[in-house]
Amino acid sequence: MESNAKNQNLIYSYLALRKAVGLIGILLPFTLMLGLFLLFHADRILFSISQYYHSGMRDVLVGALCGIALFLFFYRGYDNWEKINWDKWITNACGFLAIGIALFPATEKGQADWVGVVHLICASLFFILLACYSMFVFTRSKPKITEQKKKRNKIYVACGAVMFICLIVILIYLKFGNTENSKSCLVFWLETFALFAFGISWLTKGGTICPDIDDNKEDEASVTACYIQPDCQEKKSPF
């Protein structure tokens, strides 16, 4: 009984971390925007989320990115594709990229251009990997798939598609749009939609949206295998 209780607590903590990462993604843009308005009396929304690094909300932005990075870096997952744990490698890469986004901020006047280039590369790869993760990893299922899992898979695919579309539009705008217009906040809203999709994807994975009745039991078997049993790399994902 005591072992089962400990396992159950482990599952709830793990699901809570997934939900927390999702909430950070959803709330970050609005926290930055409202914080700058209310605390620093800004009169407009900045060009992009990254531009808040050069504002009074820098610590919030960097802290959120580092929080997401730490979770993704230590997220182990359950996958076993050809003996390679792609769950772990993809999320580890996303963690490093999130740190890169924080350490190499968007270019501002007076900064070297290469800093902005590194930032753009890190941000682009970050969203590409997260979109792929949502569409191709989260959607993996057991042979017997429930109706709720079918709904979740549709959410995962939709979230991944939104992230891809937002990224493509951002890159097109940065290449061909009027980026000299300091009052434009198109990139900010596109990034907000992408982060919202990221957040919904992880909230769904955390059991907030369309959960199965036996989700906790499935999670218990999987998380216990990965975090307690030494042979976790031989386990297949139940998701």
FIVOGU-833166 format. One record per residue (C-alpha): residue in three letters; x, y, z. Coordinates in steps of 0.2 Angstrom, whole numbers, plus 5000, padded with zeros to 4 digits. Example, Ala and Ser with C-alpha at 12.3 -4.5 7.8 and 13.67 -1.06 7.14 Angstrom:
2
{node 'ALA', {5062, 4978, 5039}}
{node 'SER', {5068, 4995, 5036}}
//
This chain:
239
{node 'MET', {5000, 5000, 5000}}
{node 'GLU', {5014, 5012, 5005}}
{node 'SER', {5023, 5009, 4988}}
{node 'ASN', {5007, 5012, 4978}}
{node 'ALA', {5004, 5028, 4987}}
{node 'LYS', {5022, 5034, 4983}}
{node 'ASN', {5020, 5029, 4965}}
{node 'GLN', {5003, 5038, 4964}}
{node 'ASN', {5011, 5054, 4972}}
{node 'LEU', {5025, 5052, 4959}}
{node 'ILE', {5012, 5052, 4945}}
{node 'TYR', {5002, 5067, 4951}}
{node 'SER', {5019, 5077, 4953}}
{node 'TYR', {5024, 5072, 4935}}
{node 'LEU', {5007, 5077, 4928}}
{node 'ALA', {5008, 5093, 4938}}
{node 'LEU', {5024, 5097, 4930}}
{node 'ARG', {5018, 5094, 4913}}
{node 'LYS', {5003, 5106, 4917}}
{node 'ALA', {5014, 5119, 4924}}
{node 'VAL', {5025, 5119, 4908}}
{node 'GLY', {5009, 5121, 4898}}
{node 'LEU', {5003, 5136, 4909}}
{node 'ILE', {5020, 5145, 4908}}
{node 'GLY', {5019, 5144, 4889}}
{node 'ILE', {5001, 5151, 4889}}
{node 'LEU', {5003, 5164, 4902}}
{node 'LEU', {5021, 5171, 4897}}
{node 'PRO', {5016, 5183, 4883}}
{node 'PHE', {5001, 5190, 4893}}
{node 'THR', {5012, 5192, 4909}}
{node 'LEU', {5026, 5201, 4899}}
{node 'MET', {5013, 5212, 4890}}
{node 'LEU', {5003, 5217, 4906}}
{node 'GLY', {5018, 5218, 4917}}
{node 'LEU', {5026, 5231, 4905}}
{node 'PHE', {5010, 5241, 4904}}
{node 'LEU', {5006, 5241, 4923}}
{node 'LEU', {5024, 5241, 4931}}
{node 'PHE', {5034, 5251, 4918}}
{node 'HIS', {5020, 5261, 4910}}
{node 'ALA', {5023, 5256, 4892}}
{node 'ASP', {5012, 5263, 4879}}
{node 'ARG', {5012, 5249, 4866}}
{node 'ILE', {5015, 5230, 4864}}
{node 'LEU', {5033, 5227, 4859}}
{node 'PHE', {5038, 5220, 4842}}
{node 'SER', {5040, 5202, 4848}}
{node 'ILE', {5041, 5192, 4864}}
{node 'SER', {5060, 5192, 4863}}
{node 'GLN', {5060, 5211, 4863}}
{node 'TYR', {5054, 5210, 4881}}
{node 'TYR', {5072, 5205, 4885}}
{node 'HIS', {5077, 5223, 4883}}
{node 'SER', {5063, 5229, 4894}}
{node 'GLY', {5060, 5229, 4913}}
{node 'MET', {5052, 5212, 4911}}
{node 'ARG', {5068, 5204, 4906}}
{node 'ASP', {5070, 5193, 4922}}
{node 'VAL', {5052, 5186, 4920}}
{node 'LEU', {5056, 5181, 4902}}
{node 'VAL', {5073, 5173, 4906}}
{node 'GLY', {5066, 5165, 4921}}
{node 'ALA', {5051, 5157, 4911}}
{node 'LEU', {5063, 5151, 4898}}
{node 'CYS', {5075, 5143, 4910}}
{node 'GLY', {5060, 5135, 4919}}
{node 'ILE', {5054, 5127, 4903}}
{node 'ALA', {5072, 5122, 4898}}
{node 'LEU', {5075, 5113, 4915}}
{node 'PHE', {5059, 5103, 4913}}
{node 'LEU', {5062, 5099, 4895}}
{node 'PHE', {5080, 5094, 4899}}
{node 'PHE', {5076, 5082, 4913}}
{node 'TYR', {5060, 5075, 4905}}
{node 'ARG', {5064, 5057, 4901}}
{node 'GLY', {5049, 5051, 4892}}
{node 'TYR', {5045, 5033, 4888}}
{node 'ASP', {5049, 5030, 4870}}
{node 'ASN', {5060, 5016, 4862}}
{node 'TRP', {5062, 5019, 4844}}
{node 'GLU', {5075, 5007, 4838}}
{node 'LYS', {5083, 5007, 4855}}
{node 'ILE', {5085, 5026, 4855}}
{node 'ASN', {5075, 5036, 4867}}
{node 'TRP', {5069, 5050, 4855}}
{node 'ASP', {5058, 5057, 4869}}
{node 'LYS', {5073, 5061, 4879}}
{node 'TRP', {5084, 5067, 4865}}
{node 'ILE', {5071, 5078, 4857}}
{node 'THR', {5066, 5086, 4874}}
{node 'ASN', {5084, 5088, 4879}}
{node 'ALA', {5087, 5097, 4863}}
{node 'CYS', {5072, 5109, 4866}}
{node 'GLY', {5079, 5112, 4883}}
{node 'PHE', {5096, 5118, 4876}}
{node 'LEU', {5087, 5128, 4863}}
{node 'ALA', {5077, 5137, 4876}}
{node 'ILE', {5093, 5141, 4885}}
{node 'GLY', {5100, 5148, 4869}}
{node 'ILE', {5085, 5159, 4867}}
{node 'ALA', {5088, 5166, 4884}}
{node 'LEU', {5106, 5168, 4883}}
{node 'PHE', {5106, 5175, 4865}}
{node 'PRO', {5093, 5189, 4865}}
{node 'ALA', {5085, 5197, 4850}}
{node 'THR', {5096, 5209, 4842}}
{node 'GLU', {5094, 5227, 4847}}
{node 'LYS', {5104, 5243, 4841}}
{node 'GLY', {5122, 5242, 4847}}
{node 'GLN', {5123, 5223, 4847}}
{node 'ALA', {5132, 5211, 4836}}
{node 'ASP', {5121, 5204, 4822}}
{node 'TRP', {5127, 5186, 4825}}
{node 'VAL', {5118, 5187, 4842}}
{node 'GLY', {5101, 5190, 4834}}
{node 'VAL', {5105, 5176, 4821}}
{node 'VAL', {5109, 5163, 4835}}
{node 'HIS', {5093, 5169, 4843}}
{node 'LEU', {5082, 5166, 4828}}
{node 'ILE', {5090, 5149, 4824}}
{node 'CYS', {5087, 5143, 4842}}
{node 'ALA', {5069, 5150, 4842}}
{node 'SER', {5065, 5142, 4825}}
{node 'LEU', {5072, 5125, 4830}}
{node 'PHE', {5064, 5126, 4847}}
{node 'PHE', {5046, 5128, 4839}}
{node 'ILE', {5050, 5115, 4825}}
{node 'LEU', {5055, 5102, 4837}}
{node 'LEU', {5040, 5105, 4849}}
{node 'ALA', {5028, 5105, 4834}}
{node 'CYS', {5036, 5088, 4829}}
{node 'TYR', {5035, 5082, 4846}}
{node 'SER', {5017, 5086, 4848}}
{node 'MET', {5012, 5079, 4831}}
{node 'PHE', {5022, 5063, 4831}}
{node 'VAL', {5027, 5058, 4848}}
{node 'PHE', {5012, 5063, 4859}}
{node 'THR', {5001, 5055, 4846}}
{node 'ARG', {5009, 5037, 4848}}
{node 'SER', {4996, 5025, 4855}}
{node 'LYS', {4994, 5008, 4862}}
{node 'PRO', {4986, 4995, 4849}}
{node 'LYS', {4969, 4998, 4858}}
{node 'ILE', {4965, 5017, 4857}}
{node 'THR', {4951, 5025, 4867}}
{node 'GLU', {4939, 5038, 4861}}
{node 'GLN', {4947, 5051, 4872}}
{node 'LYS', {4965, 5047, 4866}}
{node 'LYS', {4958, 5050, 4848}}
{node 'LYS', {4952, 5067, 4853}}
{node 'ARG', {4969, 5070, 4862}}
{node 'ASN', {4978, 5065, 4846}}
{node 'LYS', {4968, 5078, 4836}}
{node 'ILE', {4973, 5091, 4848}}
{node 'TYR', {4991, 5087, 4847}}
{node 'VAL', {4991, 5087, 4828}}
{node 'ALA', {4981, 5104, 4828}}
{node 'CYS', {4994, 5111, 4841}}
{node 'GLY', {5009, 5106, 4831}}
{node 'ALA', {5001, 5113, 4815}}
{node 'VAL', {4998, 5130, 4823}}
{node 'MET', {5016, 5131, 4829}}
{node 'PHE', {5022, 5127, 4811}}
{node 'ILE', {5010, 5139, 4803}}
{node 'CYS', {5015, 5153, 4815}}
{node 'LEU', {5034, 5150, 4813}}
{node 'ILE', {5032, 5150, 4794}}
{node 'VAL', {5022, 5166, 4794}}
{node 'ILE', {5035, 5174, 4806}}
{node 'LEU', {5050, 5170, 4795}}
{node 'ILE', {5041, 5176, 4780}}
{node 'TYR', {5037, 5192, 4788}}
{node 'LEU', {5055, 5194, 4795}}
{node 'LYS', {5061, 5192, 4777}}
{node 'PHE', {5049, 5202, 4767}}
{node 'GLY', {5039, 5212, 4779}}
{node 'ASN', {5041, 5230, 4785}}
{node 'THR', {5051, 5226, 4801}}
{node 'GLU', {5056, 5244, 4803}}
{node 'ASN', {5039, 5248, 4808}}
{node 'SER', {5042, 5249, 4827}}
{node 'LYS', {5023, 5249, 4831}}
{node 'SER', {5020, 5233, 4823}}
{node 'CYS', {5016, 5219, 4835}}
{node 'LEU', {5012, 5205, 4822}}
{node 'VAL', {5027, 5194, 4827}}
{node 'PHE', {5022, 5196, 4846}}
{node 'TRP', {5004, 5189, 4842}}
{node 'LEU', {5011, 5175, 4831}}
{node 'GLU', {5023, 5170, 4844}}
{node 'THR', {5008, 5171, 4857}}
{node 'PHE', {4998, 5159, 4846}}
{node 'ALA', {5012, 5147, 4845}}
{node 'LEU', {5015, 5147, 4863}}
{node 'PHE', {4997, 5145, 4867}}
{node 'ALA', {4997, 5129, 4855}}
{node 'PHE', {5013, 5123, 4865}}
{node 'GLY', {5004, 5126, 4881}}
{node 'ILE', {4988, 5117, 4876}}
{node 'SER', {4998, 5102, 4870}}
{node 'TRP', {5007, 5100, 4886}}
{node 'LEU', {4991, 5103, 4897}}
{node 'THR', {4982, 5089, 4887}}
{node 'LYS', {4997, 5078, 4890}}
{node 'GLY', {4996, 5082, 4908}}
{node 'GLY', {4978, 5076, 4909}}
{node 'THR', {4969, 5092, 4909}}
{node 'ILE', {4960, 5090, 4893}}
{node 'CYS', {4951, 5075, 4887}}
{node 'PRO', {4958, 5063, 4900}}
{node 'ASP', {4954, 5044, 4901}}
{node 'ILE', {4947, 5037, 4917}}
{node 'ASP', {4962, 5026, 4918}}
{node 'ASP', {4975, 5038, 4913}}
{node 'ASN', {4982, 5039, 4930}}
{node 'LYS', {4984, 5020, 4930}}
{node 'GLU', {4993, 5020, 4913}}
{node 'ASP', {5004, 5034, 4919}}
{node 'GLU', {5008, 5024, 4935}}
{node 'ALA', {5015, 5010, 4925}}
{node 'SER', {5025, 5021, 4914}}
{node 'VAL', {5032, 5033, 4926}}
{node 'THR', {5036, 5020, 4938}}
{node 'ALA', {5045, 5010, 4925}}
{node 'CYS', {5055, 5025, 4920}}
{node 'TYR', {5059, 5032, 4937}}
{node 'ILE', {5060, 5017, 4948}}
{node 'GLN', {5064, 5002, 4938}}
{node 'PRO', {5082, 5001, 4931}}
{node 'ASP', {5077, 4994, 4914}}
{node 'CYS', {5066, 5008, 4909}}
{node 'GLN', {5074, 5010, 4892}}
{node 'GLU', {5067, 4993, 4887}}
{node 'LYS', {5049, 5000, 4891}}
{node 'LYS', {5037, 5005, 4877}}
{node 'SER', {5027, 5020, 4878}}
{node 'PRO', {5009, 5017, 4883}}
{node 'PHE', {5004, 5034, 4875}}
//
